[in-house]
């Protein structure tokens, strides 16, 4: 954990968030600035600043993040109508908290290309 990282503080229970899911490796929270009716962030408990820091041994973690997003989409009833998952990497791509997290968006038509 890094004291300056908002997501580390949320994972440790030191900052408030609306938690959707919690297990030994992941925490999923409602986004505080939702861009769709469903906007959840899936966050690993272990601090990894950007996707660039992931190693081969993190493949399972990333897979868990994606599977968790799909499970939340199913539980929220958007699995059939459609949803989007997005990782942003670094400021130029929109990453504002430097602790990897997967955005899950759904509940409305999502345009393409994004951004």
C-alpha positions in Angstrom: 0.0 0.0 0.0 1.1 3.5 -0.7 -0.4 6.2 1.6 -0.8 8.6 -1.2 -2.8 6.2 -3.4 -6.6 6.7 -3.2 -7.3 3.1 -4.3 -4.9 1.7 -1.7 -6.7 3.6 1.0 -10.1 2.3 -0.3 -8.8 -1.3 -0.4 -7.5 -0.9 3.2 -10.8 0.6 4.4 -9.2 4.0 5.1 -11.2 5.9 2.5 -14.9 5.7 1.8 -16.3 4.0 -1.4 -19.5 2.3 -2.4 -18.2 -1.3 -2.6 -19.9 -3.6 -5.1 -17.7 -6.7 -4.5 -14.8 -7.6 -2.3 -12.6 -10.7 -2.1 -9.0 -11.6 -1.2 -7.6 -10.2 -4.4 -10.1 -7.6 -5.7 -12.3 -4.8 -4.7 -15.0 -3.4 -7.0 -16.5 0.0 -6.3 -19.0 2.4 -7.9 -17.2 5.2 -9.8 -17.8 8.6 -8.1 -18.1 10.3 -11.5 -20.1 7.7 -13.5 -20.0 7.9 -17.3 -22.9 5.4 -17.7 -25.7 4.1 -15.6 -23.4 1.3 -14.6 -19.9 2.4 -14.0 -17.9 0.2 -11.6 -14.1 0.1 -11.1 -12.5 -3.3 -10.5 -9.3 -2.8 -8.5 -6.7 -5.3 -7.4 -5.7 -5.1 -3.7 -2.1 -5.2 -4.6 -0.8 -1.8 -5.8 0.4 -1.8 -9.4 0.6 1.8 -10.7 0.1 1.2 -14.5 -0.4 -1.7 -16.9 3.2 -1.2 -17.9 4.3 -2.7 -14.5 2.4 -5.9 -15.0 4.5 -9.1 -15.3 3.7 -12.6 -16.7 2.8 -13.7 -13.2 0.0 -11.1 -13.2 -1.9 -12.8 -16.0 -4.2 -14.6 -13.5 -4.9 -11.3 -11.7 -5.9 -9.5 -14.9 -8.1 -12.5 -15.9 -9.8 -12.3 -12.5 -10.5 -8.6 -13.0 -12.2 -9.3 -16.3 -14.2 -12.2 -15.1 -15.3 -10.2 -12.0 -16.4 -7.4 -14.4 -18.5 -9.9 -16.4 -20.1 -11.2 -13.2 -21.0 -7.7 -12.1 -22.4 -7.0 -15.6 -24.5 -10.2 -15.3 -25.7 -9.3 -11.8 -26.7 -5.8 -12.9 -28.6 -7.1 -16.0 -26.4 -5.6 -18.7 -24.7 -8.8 -19.9 -27.1 -9.3 -22.8 -27.6 -5.7 -23.8 -23.9 -5.0 -23.8 -21.2 -3.5 -21.7 -17.6 -2.2 -22.1 -14.5 -2.9 -20.1 -11.6 -0.4 -20.3 -8.1 -0.1 -18.8 -6.5 3.3 -19.1 -2.7 3.6 -19.0 -1.1 6.9 -18.1 -2.4 10.4 -18.2 -2.7 10.7 -22.0 -5.2 7.8 -22.0 -7.2 9.2 -19.1 -5.6 7.4 -16.1 -6.1 9.7 -13.1 -5.4 7.3 -10.2 -2.1 5.5 -10.6 -3.3 2.1 -9.4 -4.5 -0.2 -12.2 -8.3 -0.5 -12.4 -10.7 -1.9 -14.9 -13.7 0.3 -15.8 -17.0 -1.5 -16.4 -19.6 0.6 -18.2 -23.1 -0.3 -19.3 -26.7 0.5 -19.1 -26.7 2.8 -22.2 -25.6 2.7 -25.8 -21.8 3.2 -25.9 -20.5 4.9 -29.0 -17.4 3.9 -31.1 -14.7 5.0 -31.2 -14.6 5.9 -27.5 -13.1 9.1 -26.1 
